[in-house]
């Protein structure tokens, strides 16, 4: 195992090898967790679940559930390589960033283990296992559900999202794909937001202002797509409330919102046009 991989594994995890498989497993996970990880997809007695691009499997574990996510390539190579990676470090890097976020108080999931297997010359397959957050739907599900909160509960949830993203940025973490399905919300009993999926995220200290704005722009883009393609459920008041919680009296949330709105037409006009057509087609169906 390369020194680069070893340097990415936090002290609360142990590196292990089983044949060609390479694992980083939580030290307090016990042999049962190791056996579960080594069982492989389809042999764990779980059920399929879907979140994002990678296939996921929900498996009973430790009185709750573990969620296993297989890595997928994006971009132009995704049709050729599918679940094969060029870089064995990718799952270990996500583990490292997630543990950095947790240590900094960022509300996110707990990683249980990662696994990497060779898949040909210079190619790898990888999985990451996390402890499921019970009763914590993603923001899309939360907004479109029959029991979607309103009034104060909705306002508190949006404030929680703003604070979670701000805490992530204050920890120096740049999310690689900050969108509405990578934000979970749980009522316990007050709404609590969690930021998930730190695949390809990076840590920069101090975090540059432009990196923060790029993340906010990505999240704003996903809300535009949601409003046009799914349901117009995220209002300007919601956006301003989120930004007010994010800036925390250190800036003007309305001016920041206006800047994000102006950037939409300049940065992705064709996407907005396509989303409008998609939304109109769905509404007419």
BELWO-V204936 format. One record per pair of residues at least 24 apart in sequence whose C-alpha atoms are under 10 Angstrom apart, sorted by the first residue. I is the first residue (numbers start at 1). GAP is how many residues later the second one is. D is the distance in Angstrom with one decimal. If there is no record, write none. Layout:
I|GAP|D ; I|GAP|D
This chain:
1|87|9.9 ; 2|86|9.6 ; 2|87|9.2 ; 4|85|7.7 ; 4|88|9.6 ; 4|89|9.8 ; 5|83|8.0 ; 5|84|5.8 ; 5|85|9.2 ; 5|86|9.6 ; 5|87|6.7 ; 5|88|8.1 ; 6|83|9.5 ; 6|86|8.7 ; 7|85|9.3 ; 7|86|9.5 ; 7|89|9.1 ; 8|81|8.1 ; 8|82|9.8 ; 8|83|9.7 ; 8|84|6.0 ; 8|85|6.0 ; 8|86|8.9 ; 8|87|7.8 ; 8|88|5.6 ; 8|89|8.8 ; 9|83|6.5 ; 9|84|8.0 ; 9|85|9.8 ; 9|86|7.2 ; 9|87|6.1 ; 9|88|9.9 ; 9|90|9.4 ; 10|82|9.4 ; 10|85|8.1 ; 10|86|6.4 ; 10|87|9.7 ; 10|89|7.4 ; 10|90|8.9 ; 12|87|9.3 ; 13|82|9.6 ; 13|98|9.8 ; 13|99|8.7 ; 13|100|8.0 ; 13|101|9.9 ; 14|99|9.3 ; 15|98|9.8 ; 15|99|9.7 ; 15|100|9.9 ; 16|99|9.6 ; 17|98|9.7 ; 17|99|9.8 ; 18|99|9.9 ; 19|98|9.4 ; 20|96|8.6 ; 20|97|6.2 ; 20|98|6.8 ; 21|94|6.9 ; 21|95|5.9 ; 21|96|4.8 ; 21|97|7.4 ; 21|104|9.8 ; 21|105|9.7 ; 22|66|9.6 ; 22|92|8.3 ; 22|93|5.7 ; 22|94|5.2 ; 22|95|6.5 ; 22|96|9.1 ; 22|104|9.5 ; 23|68|10.0 ; 23|69|9.2 ; 23|90|7.0 ; 23|91|5.7 ; 23|92|4.6 ; 23|93|6.6 ; 23|94|9.0 ; 23|103|9.8 ; 23|104|9.6 ; 23|105|9.8 ; 24|67|9.5 ; 24|68|7.7 ; 24|71|8.8 ; 24|88|8.6 ; 24|89|5.5 ; 24|90|5.3 ; 24|91|6.6 ; 24|92|9.1 ; 24|104|9.5 ; 25|86|8.8 ; 25|87|6.2 ; 25|88|4.3 ; 25|89|6.6 ; 25|90|8.5 ; 25|104|9.4 ; 26|84|9.9 ; 26|85|7.9 ; 26|86|5.5 ; 26|87|6.0 ; 26|88|9.2 ; 27|85|9.1 ; 27|86|9.6 ; 28|84|9.3 ; 29|33|9.4 ; 29|83|7.2 ; 29|84|8.8 ; 32|29|9.1 ; 32|30|9.4 ; 33|28|8.2 ; 33|29|9.1 ; 33|33|9.7 ; 33|79|8.1 ; 33|80|8.3 ; 33|96|9.8 ; 34|78|9.7 ; 34|79|8.3 ; 36|24|10.0 ; 36|25|8.9 ; 36|30|9.7 ; 36|93|9.9 ; 37|31|8.7 ; 37|75|9.4 ; 37|76|7.5 ; 37|77|8.1 ; 37|78|7.4 ; 37|90|8.8 ; 37|91|9.1 ; 37|92|7.9 ; 38|77|8.2 ; 40|28|9.6 ; 40|75|9.5 ; 40|87|9.2 ; 41|27|8.3 ; 41|28|9.4 ; 41|29|8.7 ; 41|86|9.2 ; 51|87|9.1 ; 51|130|7.7 ; 51|131|8.7 ; 51|146|9.9 ; 52|129|7.5 ; 52|130|8.3 ; 52|145|9.2 ; 54|28|9.7 ; 54|29|8.3 ; 54|73|9.6 ; 55|28|9.5 ; 55|72|9.9 ; 56|71|9.3 ; 56|72|9.5 ; 56|73|9.4 ; 57|72|9.2 ; 58|71|9.5 ; 58|72|9.8 ; 58|73|9.7 ; 58|74|8.3 ; 59|70|9.8 ; 59|72|9.8 ; 59|73|9.4 ; 60|72|9.7 ; 61|70|8.4 ; 61|71|9.4 ; 62|69|9.3 ; 64|67|7.9 ; 64|68|7.2 ; 64|69|8.9 ; 64|70|7.9 ; 65|65|8.7 ; 65|66|6.3 ; 65|67|5.5 ; 65|68|8.4 ; 65|69|8.4 ; 66|44|9.8 ; 66|45|9.3 ; 66|46|8.0 ; 66|62|10.0 ; 66|63|6.3 ; 66|64|5.6 ; 66|65|4.6 ; 66|66|5.4 ; 66|67|9.2 ; 67|44|9.5 ; 67|45|9.3 ; 67|61|8.1 ; 67|62|5.4 ; 67|63|5.3 ; 67|64|6.2 ; 67|65|5.9 ; 67|66|9.5 ; 68|43|10.0 ; 68|44|9.5 ; 68|45|9.2 ; 68|46|9.0 ; 68|59|6.5 ; 68|60|5.6 ; 68|61|4.3 ; 68|62|6.6 ; 68|63|9.0 ; 68|64|9.6 ; 69|45|9.5 ; 69|57|8.5 ; 69|58|5.5 ; 69|59|5.4 ; 69|60|6.4 ; 69|61|8.4 ; 69|128|10.0 ; 70|44|9.9 ; 70|45|9.5 ; 70|55|7.8 ; 70|56|6.0 ; 70|57|4.5 ; 70|58|6.7 ; 70|59|9.0 ; 71|45|9.9 ; 71|53|9.8 ; 71|54|7.1 ; 71|55|5.6 ; 71|56|6.0 ; 71|57|8.0 ; 71|128|8.9 ; 72|53|8.7 ; 72|54|8.6 ; 72|55|9.6 ; 81|42|8.9 ; 81|43|10.0 ; 82|43|9.7 ; 83|36|9.4 ; 83|40|9.7 ; 83|41|8.3 ; 83|42|6.2 ; 83|43|7.9 ; 83|44|9.9 ; 84|33|9.6 ; 84|34|8.9 ; 84|35|6.7 ; 84|36|8.8 ; 84|38|9.6 ; 84|39|5.9 ; 84|40|5.3 ; 84|41|5.0 ; 84|42|7.9 ; 85|31|9.7 ; 85|32|10.0 ; 85|33|9.3 ; 85|34|8.4 ; 85|35|10.0 ; 85|37|8.4 ; 85|38|5.4 ; 85|39|4.9 ; 85|40|6.0 ; 85|41|7.7 ; 86|33|9.7 ; 86|35|9.5 ; 86|36|6.3 ; 86|37|5.0 ; 86|38|6.4 ; 86|39|9.0 ; 87|35|8.0 ; 87|36|7.2 ; 87|37|7.0 ; 87|38|9.3 ; 87|39|9.8 ; 88|27|9.7 ; 88|28|6.8 ; 88|29|8.4 ; 88|30|8.5 ; 88|34|8.8 ; 88|35|7.7 ; 88|36|5.9 ; 88|37|7.9 ; 88|38|7.7 ; 89|27|8.8 ; 89|35|9.6 ; 89|37|9.4 ; 90|26|9.3 ; 90|34|9.8 ; 90|36|8.1 ; 90|37|9.9 ; 90|109|7.3 ; 90|110|7.1 ; 90|111|9.9 ; 91|24|7.5 ; 91|25|7.5 ; 91|34|9.4 ; 91|35|6.3 ; 91|36|6.9 ; 91|37|6.6 ; 91|107|9.7 ; 91|108|7.4 ; 91|109|8.9 ; 92|24|8.9 ; 92|34|9.4 ; 92|35|9.8 ; 92|36|8.8 ; 92|107|9.5 ; 93|105|8.7 ; 93|106|7.6 ; 93|107|7.4 ; 93|108|8.2 ; 93|109|8.5 ; 94|34|8.6 ; 94|103|8.0 ; 94|104|5.4 ; 94|105|4.9 ; 94|106|6.6 ; 94|107|7.0 ; 94|108|8.7 ; 95|33|8.1 ; 95|34|9.7 ; 95|35|9.8 ; 95|102|10.0 ; 95|103|8.0 ; 95|104|8.5 ; 96|102|9.2 ; 96|105|9.8 ; 96|106|9.5 ; 96|107|9.7 ; 97|76|7.7 ; 97|77|9.7 ; 97|78|9.7 ; 97|100|9.9 ; 97|101|6.6 ; 97|102|8.4 ; 97|103|9.0 ; 97|104|6.9 ; 97|105|6.8 ; 97|106|7.0 ; 98|75|9.5 ; 98|97|9.9 ; 98|98|8.4 ; 98|99|8.2 ; 98|100|6.2 ; 98|101|8.9 ; 98|103|9.0 ; 99|99|10.0 ; 100|68|9.7 ; 100|71|8.0 ; 100|72|9.4 ; 100|73|8.6 ; 100|103|8.6 ; 101|66|8.8 ; 101|67|6.7 ; 101|68|9.6 ; 101|69|9.9 ; 101|70|6.8 ; 101|71|8.9 ; 101|72|7.5 ; 101|94|9.5 ; 101|97|9.2 ; 101|102|9.4 ; 102|66|9.4 ; 102|69|9.7 ; 103|68|9.2 ; 104|63|8.0 ; 104|64|8.0 ; 104|66|8.7 ; 104|67|6.1 ; 104|68|9.6 ; 105|59|9.1 ; 105|62|7.4 ; 105|63|8.4 ; 105|66|8.5 ; 106|57|9.3 ; 106|58|6.3 ; 106|59|8.2 ; 106|60|9.0 ; 106|61|5.8 ; 106|62|5.7 ; 106|63|9.3 ; 106|64|9.4 ; 106|65|7.9 ; 106|67|9.9 ; 106|87|9.7 ; 106|88|7.8 ; 106|89|7.7 ; 106|90|9.9 ; 107|53|10.0 ; 107|54|9.9 ; 107|56|9.8 ; 107|57|6.5 ; 107|58|9.3 ; 107|60|8.6 ; 107|61|8.5 ; 107|77|9.7 ; 107|85|8.3 ; 107|86|6.9 ; 107|87|4.8 ; 107|88|6.3 ; 107|89|8.5 ; 108|25|9.0 ; 108|56|9.0 ; 108|60|9.7 ; 108|75|9.2 ; 108|76|8.8 ; 108|85|8.4 ; 108|86|4.9 ; 108|87|5.2 ; 108|88|5.6 ; 108|89|8.7 ; 108|90|9.5 ; 109|24|7.0 ; 109|75|9.9 ; 109|85|7.5 ; 109|86|7.9 ; 109|87|6.4 ; 109|88|8.6 ; 110|86|9.7 ; 128|71|9.9 ; 133|51|8.7 ; 133|52|9.4 ; 133|53|8.2 ; 133|61|9.2 ; 134|52|8.0 ; 135|49|9.4 ; 135|50|8.2 ; 135|51|6.0 ; 135|52|7.7 ; 135|53|9.1 ; 136|47|9.4 ; 136|48|5.6 ; 136|49|5.0 ; 136|50|4.4 ; 136|51|7.6 ; 136|52|9.8 ; 136|55|9.7 ; 136|56|8.9 ; 136|57|8.7 ; 136|58|8.6 ; 137|44|8.9 ; 137|45|10.0 ; 137|46|8.5 ; 137|47|5.4 ; 137|48|5.8 ; 137|49|7.1 ; 137|56|10.0 ; 138|42|7.2 ; 138|43|5.2 ; 138|44|6.7 ; 138|45|5.5 ; 138|46|4.1 ; 138|47|6.2 ; 138|48|9.0 ; 138|55|9.3 ; 138|56|9.1 ; 138|57|9.7 ; 138|58|9.7 ; 139|40|9.2 ; 139|41|5.5 ; 139|42|5.8 ; 139|43|7.8 ; 139|44|5.7 ; 139|45|5.8 ; 139|46|6.5 ; 139|47|10.0 ; 139|54|9.1 ; 139|55|10.0 ; 140|39|9.9 ; 140|40|6.3 ; 140|41|6.1 ; 140|42|9.4 ; 140|43|8.8 ; 140|44|9.0 ; 140|45|10.0 ; 140|83|9.4 ; 140|86|7.8 ; 140|90|8.9 ; 140|91|9.5 ; 140|93|9.5 ; 141|39|9.6 ; 141|40|8.4 ; 141|43|9.2 ; 141|44|9.5 ; 142|39|10.0 ; 142|42|8.4 ; 142|43|7.3 ; 142|44|9.3 ; 143|88|8.9 ; 143|89|9.9 ; 143|90|6.8 ; 143|91|8.4 ; 144|86|8.7 ; 144|87|7.7 ; 144|88|9.9 ; 144|89|8.0 ; 149|42|9.6 ; 153|34|9.1 ; 153|36|9.8 ; 153|37|7.5 ; 153|38|6.9 ; 154|37|8.2 ; 154|84|8.9 ; 155|36|9.3 ; 155|82|9.6 ; 155|83|7.6 ; 155|86|7.6 ; 155|87|8.8 ; 156|34|7.6 ; 156|35|6.3 ; 156|36|8.4 ; 156|37|9.8 ; 156|85|9.4 ; 156|86|9.7 ; 157|28|7.3 ; 157|29|8.8 ; 157|30|8.8 ; 157|33|8.0 ; 157|34|5.0 ; 157|35|6.5 ; 157|36|6.9 ; 157|85|9.1 ; 158|27|9.5 ; 158|33|8.7 ; 158|34|9.2 ; 158|35|8.3 ; 158|80|6.8 ; 158|81|8.3 ; 158|82|9.6 ; 158|83|6.8 ; 158|84|5.5 ; 158|85|9.3 ; 158|86|10.0 ; 158|87|8.3 ; 159|32|9.2 ; 159|33|9.2 ; 159|34|8.8 ; 159|79|9.0 ; 159|80|9.9 ; 159|81|9.9 ; 159|82|6.5 ; 159|83|5.4 ; 159|84|8.4 ; 159|85|8.0 ; 159|86|5.4 ; 159|87|8.0 ; 160|25|8.8 ; 160|30|9.5 ; 160|31|7.0 ; 160|32|5.8 ; 160|33|5.4 ; 160|34|8.7 ; 160|82|8.1 ; 160|85|7.7 ; 160|86|9.2 ; 161|24|8.3 ; 161|30|9.3 ; 161|31|7.7 ; 161|32|5.2 ; 161|33|7.5 ; 161|34|8.3 ; 161|80|9.8 ; 161|81|6.8 ; 161|82|9.5 ; 161|84|8.2 ; 161|85|8.3 ; 162|31|8.7 ; 162|77|9.4 ; 162|78|9.9 ; 162|79|8.0 ; 162|80|4.7 ; 162|81|6.3 ; 162|82|7.6 ; 162|83|5.0 ; 162|84|4.5 ; 162|85|8.3 ; 162|86|9.1 ; 163|29|9.9 ; 163|30|8.5 ; 163|79|8.1 ; 163|80|9.1 ; 163|81|9.3 ; 163|82|5.7 ; 163|83|5.4 ; 163|84|8.7 ; 163|85|8.3 ; 164|28|8.8 ; 164|29|6.5 ; 164|30|6.8 ; 164|31|7.0 ; 164|81|9.2 ; 164|82|8.2 ; 165|28|9.1 ; 165|29|8.8 ; 165|30|7.3 ; 165|47|9.5 ; 165|50|9.2 ; 165|51|8.8 ; 165|77|9.5 ; 165|78|9.9 ; 165|80|9.4 ; 165|81|7.0 ; 166|46|8.9 ; 166|77|9.4 ; 166|79|8.2 ; 166|80|5.2 ; 166|81|7.6 ; 166|82|8.8 ; 167|79|8.6 ; 168|27|8.3 ; 168|35|9.9 ; 168|44|9.8 ; 169|34|9.2 ; 169|35|9.2 ; 169|36|9.6 ; 169|37|9.3 ; 169|38|6.9 ; 169|39|9.4 ; 169|40|9.7 ; 169|42|8.8 ; 169|43|6.7 ; 169|46|9.2 ; 169|77|9.8 ; 170|34|9.9 ; 170|35|8.8 ; 170|36|8.2 ; 170|37|7.3 ; 170|42|9.5 ; 171|32|7.9 ; 171|33|8.5 ; 171|34|7.7 ; 171|35|8.5 ; 171|36|8.1 ; 172|30|8.2 ; 172|31|5.2 ; 172|32|4.9 ; 172|33|5.1 ; 172|34|6.0 ; 172|35|4.9 ; 172|36|8.6 ; 172|39|9.6 ; 172|40|9.4 ; 173|25|9.0 ; 173|28|6.9 ; 173|29|5.8 ; 173|30|4.5 ; 173|31|6.3 ; 173|32|8.2 ; 173|33|9.4 ; 173|34|7.3 ; 173|38|9.3 ; 173|39|9.1 ; 174|24|8.8 ; 174|26|9.1 ; 174|27|5.6 ; 174|28|5.4 ; 174|29|6.3 ; 174|30|7.4 ; 174|33|7.9 ; 174|34|9.7 ; 174|37|6.7 ; 174|38|7.3 ; 174|40|9.0 ; 174|41|7.1 ; 175|24|8.1 ; 175|25|7.6 ; 175|26|4.8 ; 175|27|7.0 ; 175|28|9.0 ; 175|36|9.3 ; 175|37|9.3 ; 175|39|9.6 ; 175|40|6.7 ; 175|41|9.9 ; 175|43|9.6 ; 176|24|5.6 ; 176|25|4.8 ; 176|26|7.7 ; 176|38|9.8 ; 176|39|7.9 ; 176|42|9.2 ; 177|24|8.1 ; 177|38|7.9 ; 177|41|7.2 ; 177|42|8.2 ; 177|45|9.8 ; 178|36|9.6 ; 178|37|6.3 ; 178|38|7.9 ; 178|39|9.1 ; 178|40|6.1 ; 178|41|5.4 ; 178|42|9.2 ; 178|43|9.6 ; 178|44|8.4 ; 179|36|8.9 ; 179|37|9.2 ; 179|38|9.7 ; 179|39|6.6 ; 179|40|4.7 ; 179|41|7.9 ; 179|42|7.9 ; 179|43|5.4 ; 179|44|7.7 ; 179|47|9.9 ; 180|38|9.6 ; 180|39|6.7 ; 180|40|8.9 ; 180|41|9.5 ; 180|42|6.2 ; 180|43|6.7 ; 180|45|9.8 ; 180|46|8.2 ; 181|38|9.9 ; 181|41|8.8 ; 182|37|9.6 ; 183|36|9.9 ; 213|43|9.3 ; 213|47|8.9 ; 214|46|10.0 ; 216|27|9.1 ; 216|30|9.9 ; 216|40|9.7 ; 216|41|9.8 ; 216|44|8.2 ; 217|40|9.8 ; 217|42|9.5 ; 217|43|6.4 ; 217|44|9.2 ; 217|46|8.3 ; 217|47|8.6 ; 217|50|9.9 ; 218|42|9.8 ; 220|37|9.1 ; 220|40|7.2 ; 220|41|8.5 ; 220|44|8.8 ; 221|39|8.9 ; 221|40|9.4 ; 221|42|9.7 ; 221|43|7.5 ; 221|46|9.8 ; 221|47|8.7 ; 221|50|9.5 ; 221|51|9.0 ; 224|37|9.6 ; 224|40|8.9 ; 224|47|9.9 ; 224|48|7.8 ; 224|51|8.6 ; 224|52|9.8 ; 225|46|8.4 ; 225|47|7.3 ; 225|49|9.5 ; 225|50|6.1 ; 225|51|8.5 ; 225|53|9.7 ; 225|54|9.0 ; 226|49|8.8 ; 226|53|9.2 ; 227|48|9.1 ; 227|49|9.3 ; 227|52|8.5 ; 228|44|8.1 ; 228|45|9.6 ; 228|46|9.4 ; 228|47|5.8 ; 228|48|5.5 ; 228|49|8.5 ; 228|50|7.7 ; 228|51|5.3 ; 228|52|8.2 ; 228|54|10.0 ; 229|43|9.8 ; 229|45|9.3 ; 229|46|5.7 ; 229|47|6.8 ; 229|48|8.3 ; 229|49|5.8 ; 229|50|4.0 ; 229|51|7.8 ; 229|52|9.0 ; 229|53|7.6 ; 229|54|8.9 ; 230|45|9.5 ; 230|48|9.0 ; 230|49|6.6 ; 230|50|9.9 ; 230|52|8.2 ; 230|53|9.0 ; 231|48|8.2 ; 231|52|9.4 ; 232|47|9.8
